[in-house]
Amino acid sequence: MKTFLQILFIANLILFSCGSDENESGSPVNNLTPSMSASVSSISFDNTMVTTSSVSELFILSTENILSEVSIDAPSGYSVSIDNQYFDSSVSFIPEITNQIYVRFEPSDATSYYSTLVISSSEINSNININLFGLGIPLVHNYQAFQDQALGFGGGFSQSANQNFMLHDDLTNIEQIKMYLQIDCPSTGCDDWDRFANVKVKDPSTGNWYEIARYITPYWVGTQQLARGLEFDVTDFKSLLSGSVELRIYIENWTQKADIVSIDFDYIVGTPDYQNYAVSEIFNLHSNSISGIPYGVSHNIDLDKSIQIPSEAEEIEFRTIISGWGHATPYDSDGRPCAEWCFRSHNIKINNTQAFEHYMGPIGCASNPVSNQNPGNWQPDRAGWCPGMQVPVRTNNLDLSFGGSTISYEYELEDWTSDGNGGDAYYAISTYVILKSNSEINPAIVND
C-alpha cells in the first residue's frame, strides 16, 4: 500500500505533466490533431432540366480541432450552401463540430455531369473529395390540351370533340414537340373493343384537318399502365402547333361506355434541325376505319399525285400513317383475312420508279406495355398495328435533287383480289410532305 507521501509525489508528477502544454517561453502548445470527415463519398441527383435547380441534397461535415476556415468548392453545374438558402459555387466558414452542407445540381447543358466537390482546410494536408453525378435534360414547356374528354356513342356522348388551345408561340429554340394521350375509364369501364382513333390539327390557311397521330384503343381498359399514356412525336407539324391551335380528337367508339381522353404537349427546348417547317397533305383518308382505300376491289380513289417542291427545301420528307381494316377473304395461306390481319407490302413510286416500301407486318402486339386487356384478343399480331398502341409513323426522305421540281407520286397496294365473301377491306391512310429549311419556305403544292 502506497504511503501518503508516495501519493502526493504521483499527484505532483501528474500536475507537472499537465503543465507541459507550455513551451520554454511560457506559451501554450496545442497537441490535439485537427481532422474532418464527410458522411457521404458520393451524391447522385435526379435528372434535372437545364437552367433549373434540383432539390438540394444534405450531407454532414464533422470537424475536430480546426480553428481556421474550411472551404468547399463546387464544380461546374453544381452549387453549395451552409443554410439551404444562399447557394454559390463555393463557401468558406469557421466550422463547428457538426456542419450541415447542402448541394444542388444546376445544369446549363443537356449532358452528363460527373464531377467532384472539394472540401479543404489549411490545417489539413489532404482534401475531402465527394463525387457528384447528375444528368441535365432539356428544358420543357408543357401545355395541357383536352382534359377528361369523354368520347363514345349514345348516352349523351359524341365520338369526337373539337377545341381551341393556346400552345407555345415561339418555336425558334424548340427542338422537338411530343404529345401524350391518356385514356381513363368511367365507372362502367372502357369500351370492350379495339377502335380506330386519332388526333388532328386544323390548318387555318386551308381549313383542312391534318392527322397528327393515330392509335388503336385497348380492349376494356385505358392506358393507365403508362405514366403519361401514349407518346407521339408531332414535331413535323410544328408550323401548325403554335399559338392558338384548334384540335380534334376522335374514337370510333359505338358503345355508351365512353373513353375519357386527356392530351398534353411537351415543347422541348434545344437546337432545331431546321428553323422552318411547311406541311402539305397528299392523302386525307383518315376520317374512320373504313374511309380509306378499298382493298381487293376496283375503286375510284386517285392514288397518283403531282407534287411541286420549292427549291428552298433543305429536307424533303414523306410522312405516312396507314392501318388496315376488315376480314375480307380469301384467307392467306396462314389463315389471315384482309386487311386487318394480312401482311402486305405497299410501294411508293416517284416519277414512275420504285422509291420506298411500307411493309404492313407484325410489330409485336404480345409485348405491348398495355398488357391488361383481357379478355380482349390483344396479343396476336395485326398487319402493322396493335390494340392499345400507337399506329406507326412511316417516314421516307426524298433526295434533295428533286427540290425545285415537280414530281409524280404514286401509292401502290400489293395485288390481291377479294372474293366478296368476307365483307370489305380498307386501308385508312394519311400522307403528308414535310419540307424543312433554315430560310423561309412555302408548302409543297399537291395536285391530282
C-alpha positions in Angstrom: 0.0 0.0 0.0 1.3 3.4 -1.0 2.1 5.9 1.7 0.6 9.4 1.8 4.0 10.8 0.6 4.0 8.5 -2.4 0.5 9.5 -3.4 1.4 13.2 -3.1 4.5 12.6 -5.2 2.5 11.0 -8.0 -0.1 13.8 -7.9 2.5 16.4 -8.3 4.1 14.4 -11.2 0.7 14.4 -13.0 0.2 18.1 -12.4 3.6 18.8 -13.8 2.9 16.7 -16.9 -0.4 18.6 -17.5 1.5 21.8 -17.3 3.8 20.8 -20.2 1.4 22.5 -22.6 3.7 25.5 -22.3 6.9 25.7 -24.1 10.2 27.2 -22.8 8.9 30.7 -23.3 5.7 30.0 -21.3 3.4 30.0 -24.4 0.7 27.3 -24.5 1.2 24.4 -27.0 -1.9 22.6 -28.6 -1.0 18.9 -29.2 -4.6 17.9 -30.5 -4.7 16.8 -34.2 -7.2 18.6 -36.5 -9.5 16.4 -38.5 -12.6 16.4 -40.7 -14.8 13.8 -42.3 -18.0 13.7 -44.5 -21.0 11.5 -44.1 -21.0 10.6 -47.8 -18.5 9.8 -50.5 -20.8 10.4 -53.5 -24.2 12.1 -54.3 -26.5 11.3 -57.2 -29.2 13.7 -58.3 -32.4 13.2 -60.2 -32.5 14.2 -63.8 -32.8 18.0 -63.9 -33.9 20.3 -66.7 -31.3 22.8 -67.9 -31.5 26.3 -66.4 -33.3 24.9 -63.3 -32.1 23.6 -59.9 -32.6 20.2 -58.4 -33.8 19.6 -54.9 -30.8 20.1 -52.6 -29.0 17.1 -51.1 -27.7 17.2 -47.5 -24.6 15.7 -46.0 -22.8 16.2 -42.7 -19.3 17.6 -42.4 -17.7 16.7 -39.0 -14.6 18.5 -37.8 -12.3 18.5 -34.7 -9.7 21.0 -33.6 -10.0 23.1 -36.7 -9.7 26.8 -35.8 -9.4 28.4 -39.3 -11.9 28.4 -42.2 -13.0 25.4 -44.2 -13.6 25.9 -47.9 -16.0 23.9 -50.1 -15.6 24.3 -53.9 -18.4 23.0 -56.2 -17.6 22.0 -59.8 -19.4 23.4 -62.8 -23.1 22.6 -62.8 -23.3 22.5 -59.0 -23.7 24.9 -56.1 -23.2 24.6 -52.4 -24.7 26.2 -49.3 -24.5 26.0 -45.5 -28.0 27.3 -44.8 -30.0 25.8 -47.7 -31.0 29.3 -48.8 -28.0 31.0 -50.3 -26.1 28.8 -52.8 -22.9 29.7 -54.6 -20.0 27.9 -56.4 -18.0 28.0 -53.2 -18.4 28.7 -49.5 -15.9 29.3 -46.6 -16.8 29.2 -42.9 -15.4 28.6 -39.4 -16.6 25.0 -38.7 -18.4 23.7 -35.7 -18.1 20.0 -34.6 -21.1 19.1 -36.8 -21.9 21.1 -40.0 -24.9 20.7 -42.4 -23.8 21.1 -46.0 -26.3 21.4 -48.9 -25.5 20.7 -52.6 -27.7 21.5 -55.7 -27.5 20.3 -59.3 -27.9 23.2 -61.7 -27.1 22.0 -65.3 -26.6 24.5 -68.1 -26.5 21.9 -70.8 -28.3 18.7 -71.6 -25.5 16.3 -70.8 -24.0 14.2 -68.0 -22.2 15.9 -65.1 -19.6 13.7 -63.4 -17.6 15.9 -61.1 -16.0 16.3 -57.6 -16.9 18.5 -54.7 -13.7 19.5 -52.9 -13.5 20.3 -49.1 -10.2 21.8 -47.9 -8.6 23.3 -44.8 -5.2 24.9 -44.4 -4.8 22.9 -41.2 -5.2 19.5 -43.0 -2.8 18.2 -45.7 -5.4 16.2 -47.7 -8.7 17.3 -49.1 -12.1 15.5 -48.9 -13.5 14.7 -52.4 -17.2 13.9 -52.9 -18.2 12.5 -56.3 -21.3 14.2 -57.8 -23.4 12.6 -60.5 -26.3 14.3 -62.5 -27.9 14.3 -65.9 -29.0 17.6 -67.4 -32.1 17.1 -69.6 -33.7 19.6 -72.0 -35.9 22.4 -70.7 -39.6 21.5 -71.4 -42.6 23.8 -71.7 -45.8 21.8 -71.0 -49.3 22.6 -72.2 -52.5 20.9 -71.3 -55.0 20.4 -74.1 -58.1 18.2 -73.7 -58.8 17.2 -70.1 -61.0 14.2 -69.3 -63.0 14.5 -72.6 -65.5 11.6 -72.8 -65.8 10.0 -76.3 -68.5 7.5 -77.1 -71.8 6.8 -78.9 -75.1 7.2 -77.2 -75.5 8.0 -73.5 -75.1 11.7 -74.3 -71.6 11.3 -75.7 -70.1 12.1 -79.0 -67.3 10.2 -80.9 -65.4 13.4 -81.5 -64.6 16.7 -79.8 -63.1 20.0 -81.2 -61.5 22.7 -79.0 -59.1 25.6 -79.3 -56.0 25.8 -77.2 -53.1 28.2 -76.6 -49.8 26.4 -77.2 -46.2 27.6 -77.3 -45.9 30.6 -79.6 -42.1 30.9 -80.1 -40.6 27.9 -81.9 -37.1 29.4 -82.6 -35.5 27.3 -79.9 -37.9 24.3 -79.9 -36.1 21.1 -80.9 -39.0 18.7 -80.6 -42.7 18.6 -79.8 -44.1 15.5 -78.1 -47.8 14.8 -77.4 -49.1 12.5 -74.7 -52.5 10.9 -74.7 -54.0 9.2 -71.7 -57.2 7.2 -71.7 -59.1 6.7 -68.5 -62.3 4.7 -68.0 -65.6 5.7 -66.4 -67.2 3.7 -63.6 -68.8 1.5 -66.2 -65.3 0.6 -67.6 -63.9 1.4 -71.1 -65.2 0.2 -74.4 -65.0 -3.5 -75.0 -63.3 -3.3 -78.3 -60.1 -2.1 -80.1 -61.1 1.0 -82.0 -59.7 3.3 -84.7 -58.8 6.7 -83.0 -56.8 9.8 -84.0 -55.9 13.4 -83.2 -56.0 16.1 -85.8 -54.9 19.8 -86.1 -56.7 22.3 -88.3 -54.7 24.1 -90.9 -56.0 27.7 -90.6 -54.9 28.6 -94.2 -57.0 25.8 -95.8 -59.5 24.8 -93.2 -58.4 21.1 -93.6 -57.8 18.8 -90.7 -54.4 17.1 -90.7 -53.9 13.8 -88.8 -51.0 14.2 -86.4 -51.4 10.9 -84.6 -53.4 7.7 -84.8 -53.8 4.9 -82.3 -55.9 1.9 -81.5 -57.7 1.8 -78.2 -57.1 -1.1 -75.9 -59.8 -3.6 -75.1 -61.8 -3.0 -71.9 -59.2 -0.7 -70.3 -57.4 2.6 -70.6 -53.7 3.4 -70.9 -53.1 4.0 -67.1 -50.3 1.4 -67.2 -48.2 4.2 -68.9 -47.3 7.1 -66.7 -48.3 9.7 -69.3 -50.2 7.5 -71.7 -49.3 7.0 -75.4 -46.4 9.2 -76.7 -46.3 10.7 -80.1 -43.6 12.8 -81.8 -45.5 15.6 -83.6 -42.6 17.8 -84.5 -43.4 17.5 -88.2 -46.5 19.7 -87.6 -44.7 22.4 -85.6 -45.8 25.1 -88.1 -49.4 24.3 -87.1 -48.8 23.8 -83.4 -48.0 27.3 -82.4 -50.1 29.9 -80.6 -53.9 29.5 -80.9 -54.5 25.9 -82.3 -57.7 24.0 -83.0 -57.5 20.3 -82.3 -59.9 17.4 -82.9 -60.0 14.0 -81.2 -61.9 11.0 -82.4 -62.6 7.5 -81.3 -64.7 5.1 -83.3 -66.5 4.0 -80.1 -70.0 2.7 -80.7 -70.9 2.0 -77.1 -72.2 4.0 -74.2 -69.1 3.2 -72.2 -67.0 6.3 -73.1 -63.3 6.5 -73.3 -62.1 9.5 -71.3 -59.2 11.3 -73.1 -56.6 13.8 -71.9 -53.9 15.3 -74.0 -50.9 17.4 -73.2 -47.8 18.7 -75.1 -44.1 19.0 -74.3 -42.2 21.6 -76.2 -38.6 20.6 -75.7 -36.0 23.4 -75.8 -32.9 22.8 -77.9 -31.4 23.4 -81.3 -34.0 22.7 -84.1 -32.7 20.7 -87.1 -34.2 23.5 -89.2 -35.8 26.7 -88.3 -38.8 26.5 -90.7 -41.2 23.6 -91.5 -44.0 23.5 -94.0 -46.6 20.8 -94.5 -48.9 19.7 -97.3 -51.4 16.9 -97.5 -51.2 14.2 -100.1 -53.9 11.7 -98.8 -56.6 12.5 -96.2 -58.4 9.2 -96.0 -58.4 9.2 -92.2 -62.0 10.0 -91.0 -62.6 6.5 -89.7 -61.5 2.9 -90.2 -63.5 2.4 -93.4 -62.8 5.8 -95.0 -59.7 4.6 -96.7 -58.6 2.8 -99.8 -60.9 -0.2 -100.7 -58.6 -3.2 -101.0 -59.0 -6.1 -103.4 -61.8 -4.4 -105.4 -61.9 -1.7 -108.0 -62.4 1.9 -106.8 -62.2 5.5 -108.0 -59.7 6.9 -105.3 -56.9 8.7 -107.1 -53.6 7.4 -105.7 -51.5 9.3 -108.2 -50.4 12.9 -107.3 -48.3 15.7 -108.7 -46.1 17.5 -106.2 -44.3 20.8 -106.8 -41.4 21.1 -104.4 -39.8 24.6 -103.7 -36.1 25.0 -104.4 -35.6 26.3 -100.8 -36.2 22.8 -99.4 -33.2 21.5 -97.4 -35.1 18.3 -96.4 -38.0 16.6 -98.1 -39.9 14.1 -96.0 -43.0 11.9 -96.7 -44.9 11.1 -93.5 -47.5 8.3 -93.8 -49.8 6.6 -91.3 -51.7 3.6 -92.6 -53.8 0.8 -91.0 -55.9 -1.9 -92.5 -59.4 -3.0 -91.5 -61.8 -5.8 -92.4 -61.8 -9.6 -92.5 -62.2 -9.9 -96.3 -61.5 -13.3 -97.9 -59.9 -15.3 -99.4 -57.7 -16.0 -96.4 -53.9 -16.0 -96.9 -52.2 -19.4 -96.7 -51.6 -18.7 -92.9 -55.3 -18.1 -92.4 -55.2 -14.3 -92.3 -58.0 -12.3 -93.8 -57.6 -8.7 -95.1 -56.8 -6.0 -94.4 -56.6 -6.2 -90.6 -54.5 -9.4 -90.5 -52.9 -10.0 -93.9 -49.3 -9.0 -94.2 -48.7 -6.8 -97.3 -46.1 -4.6 -98.9 -47.1 -1.2 -100.3 -44.9 0.7 -102.7 -44.3 4.4 -103.3 -43.2 5.4 -106.8 -41.5 8.7 -107.6 -41.6 9.6 -111.3 -42.7 6.1 -112.1 -39.8 4.5 -110.3 -40.0 2.4 -107.1 -38.6 4.6 -104.3 -40.0 3.4 -100.9 -41.7 0.4 -99.4 -44.2 0.1 -96.5 -44.4 -3.4 -95.0 -47.7 -3.9 -93.2 -46.4 -6.7 -91.0 -46.2 -7.6 -87.3 -45.0 -5.0 -84.8 -45.1 -7.2 -81.6 -48.5 -7.0 -80.1 -47.8 -9.5 -77.4 -45.1 -7.2 -75.9 -47.5 -4.2 -75.7 -46.9 -2.4 -72.3 -50.7 -2.0 -72.1 -50.8 -5.7 -71.2 -54.0 -5.9 -69.1 -56.6 -6.0 -72.0 -58.1 -9.4 -71.0 -60.4 -10.9 -72.2 -59.7 -8.9 -75.4 -57.8 -10.5 -78.2 -54.9 -8.1 -78.0 -51.8 -10.3 -78.3 -52.0 -11.7 -81.9 -50.1 -9.6 -84.5 -52.1 -7.5 -86.8 -50.9 -6.0 -90.1 -48.9 -3.0 -88.9 -50.8 -2.1 -85.7 -51.8 -3.4 -82.3 -54.7 -2.8 -79.8 -53.6 -0.2 -77.2 -50.6 1.1 -79.2 -49.7 4.0 -81.5 -50.1 3.2 -85.2 -46.5 3.6 -86.6 -45.5 6.7 -88.5 -43.7 5.7 -91.7 -41.1 8.3 -92.7 -39.3 8.4 -96.1 -36.8 11.1 -97.1 -36.6 12.2 -100.7 -33.3 13.1 -102.3 -32.7 16.9 -102.4 -32.1 16.7 -106.1 -35.9 16.8 -106.5 -36.0 20.3 -104.9 -37.3 22.9 -107.3 -39.0 20.4 -109.5 -42.4 18.8 -109.9 -42.6 15.1 -109.3 -45.2 12.4 -109.7 -46.1 10.4 -106.6 -48.0 7.1 -106.6 -49.0 4.9 -103.7 -49.4 1.3 -104.9 -51.0 -1.5 -102.9 -49.9 -5.1 -103.2 -52.0 -7.1 -105.7 -54.8 -9.1 -104.1 -58.4 -9.7 -105.2 -61.3 -10.1 -102.8 -63.8 -12.9 -103.4 -66.6 -10.8 -101.8 -67.5 -13.5 -99.2 -65.9 -12.0 -96.1 -67.0 -8.4 -96.2 -64.9 -5.4 -97.3 -61.3 -4.4 -96.7 -59.9 -0.9 -96.3 -56.6 0.9 -95.7 -57.2 4.2 -93.9 -54.3 6.5 -94.9 -52.8 9.9 -94.3 -49.7 11.1 -96.1 -48.0 14.5 -95.9 -45.0 16.0 -97.5 -42.9 17.9 -94.8 -40.4 20.5 -96.1 -37.7 21.8 -93.8 -35.4 24.8 -94.3 -33.4 27.4 -92.5 -34.8 30.0 -94.8 -38.5 30.8 -95.2 -40.3 28.2 -97.2 -43.8 27.7 -98.7 -45.6 24.3 -98.5 -45.3 22.0 -101.5 -48.2 22.2 -104.0 -50.1 18.9 -104.4 -52.3 18.3 -107.4 -54.3 15.3 -108.6 
